[in-house]
Amino acid sequence: MIGYGSKKFDVKWPNNARIALQIVLNYEEGAENCVLHGDKTSEVFLSEIIGAQPIKGRHINMESFYEYGSRRGFWRVHELFQEKKIPITIFGVGMALERNRDVCDAIKKANYEIASHGWRWIDYQNVSRSIEKKHMNLAVQSIKKIFGQRPLGWYTGRCSPNTRDLVMEEGGFLYDSDSYSDDIPYWEKRGNKKQLIVPYTLDN
């Protein structure tokens, strides 16, 4: 909670860089709550519908908001970063990636870093620990299958009290971004284990 507070220190980045920045593009479309995915209700999170409520059936407008991302949104942002030759990280949701091989092919060709954004784009707050662990494994295996290597970064986005422990138990992640608590990376220790945290920000 307190962190380093008023203490000042000189951060040394590799190659004497003045700043270290990770630019992220989230790919979630096709993994959100939707009755077409077998869910009980429609998605309510991250849309332009103010005060959206879950519907026990198809929510056509909500579906189309998410569909825009896979139909055009990803491609607009991808083309811009390719034009400017800016390397980015894809926070990719496993189920979403599985449903759009054209997007996966573009990610491969661009040689973007691919970090795992979970198996589903859902709120894990009340999901059982066993199901969340199963989904984490599915997400890792999906990225290995599609891209030929495991993800080194993790970001659930809508995590649970169990998420950090599961990340550390899994043991293969270089960094975890399920934190908004700092401007710079830091280590979190639990028992005899430690995990590098690369904080995320919702500002863009």
N, C-alpha and C positions, 0 to 999 in steps of 0.2 A: 504493500500500500504506500509506504513512504518513499521507496526508491532511493535515488541518489540526491533528491532534493536540491539544496542550494550549492552542493559541491560541483565544482567545475573540473572538467578533464578534457584532455586533447585526444580526440578520436583519430586513430591512424588507419586509413583505408588502404587497401592494396594498391600498388603502383602510384602511391602518393596522390590518389584521387581526392578531390575536394569534397565530393559528395557520393554517397552510395544510394541508388534508387532502383527499386523494383517496380516496373510498370506491369500491371496485371489486367488481363481480360478474362472475365468469368464466363464460362460456357455451361449453362444450366438448362437450356431449353429442351424439353422432352423428359425431364426428370422431376418436374414439379408435381404438386398434388393435382390430380385430375382423375375423374372417374374412368377415363379411357386407359389409365395406367393401373386400374384396379383399386383406386382410393375411394374412400367413402364420400369425400367432398371435393370441391374445386379449390384451387389455390387462392390465397388472399394477400400474399406477401409480394412486395416489390412490383407494384403495378401503378398505373396512373388513375385507378379507380379509388377515389378517396373513401375511406370507410368500407372497403370491400368486405363482404361477409361470405363465409363458406356456403356453397350451394350443394345440396344433395342431388346432384345431377350435373349435366354439362353447363358450363358457364362460357358461352361462346365468345364474349368479349375478352374474358381473361385468357382463354386459350389463344386468341389471336394476338394478344400482347406478347405472350411467350413465343408464339410462332414467328413473330417478326424477327426475333433474335437469330433464329436459325435460317430463315429465308433471306434476310438482308442485313440485319444489324451486325452480325459477326463479320460479314464480308466487307462492309463499309469501314469498320475499324481496322481490320486486317490489311486492307488495301492502303489505308493511310500510313500505317506503321511500316509497311513494305516500301512505300514510296519514300519515306523519310529515313529508311534503313535503321530503324530503332528496334533493338531486340526486346521482346516482352516475354512474360510468363503467362501461360494459360492455366487458370484454375479450372480444371475440367471435371465435371460430374460424370461418373462412369456410365450411368444409364443414358445420359444425353449424348455422350460421345459414341456409344454403341449404335445410336439411332441416326447418326449422320456421318457416313464415311467420307463424304466430300470435305467436310470441315476437318476431319482427322488427316486427310491427305494434304490439305493446305497447311496444317500445323507441322506435319512432317517436312514438307518442302521448305517451309520457312525456317526450320530448325529452331523453333521456339522451345523454351523450357516448358515441360508439362508437369504441373503439380496436381495432386489429387484434391478434388473438391467434394469428396465423398461419393457414395453410390447413388443417393437420391438427394434432390434439392427439397428437403423437408425439414421441419423443426424436430430435432432429436431430444428436446428437453424431457419429454415423457416416454421416450422409446426405451425399452429394456436394454440393459447393458449387453446381454447376449445378442440381441438383434443388431445393436450398433456395432458390436465387434464383427459380426457376420458381414454387415454392409461395408465396413472398413476393408475387410479382406477381399470382398467382391470388387471394390473400387481399385485396390492395388493390382489385382489379377487382371482386371479389364485394361488398365493402362499398359501393363506388361505385354498383354496379348496384342494390343493395337499398335503400340509404339516400340516394342522390343526391349524395353527397359522399365524398371520400376520407378515410380515417382519418388523424388527426394524431398518434396515439400508437401505439407498437408494443411488444408483449410476447410473445415466443415461449414463455417458460416453461421449456422443455427445449431450450435453445439449443446451438449448436455454437461452435467457435472462429472460425467465419466470420460468425456472425450480426451482430455489431456492424459489421463492415466492409460487409456487404450493406445494412444499414440506412442507413449513411452514403452508400453509393453510390447507393441509391435516391433519397435526397435530399429526400423530401417529408414526412418525419416531424418534427413539432415536438419530440417527446420519445420516448425509448426507456426502457422500464422493466425491461430485462433486467439488473438489478443489485440487490443486497441490501446494498450496502457503505456506506450512509450514512443519516442521518436527514433530510437536506435535498437538494434538487436540486444538481447540479454539471455542469460542462462537461467532456467528454472530447475531447481534441484528437488527431488523427492526420494528420500532414502538414499541409496547409493547410486541412483541414476540422475542424469541431468539431460535436459533437452534445450536446444537452441530455439529461442522464440524470435521470430522476425515479425514485429507488429504490423498489423494491417490498418488501413484507414478507409473509411467510406467516402471521404472527400475526393473529388476528382475535378 
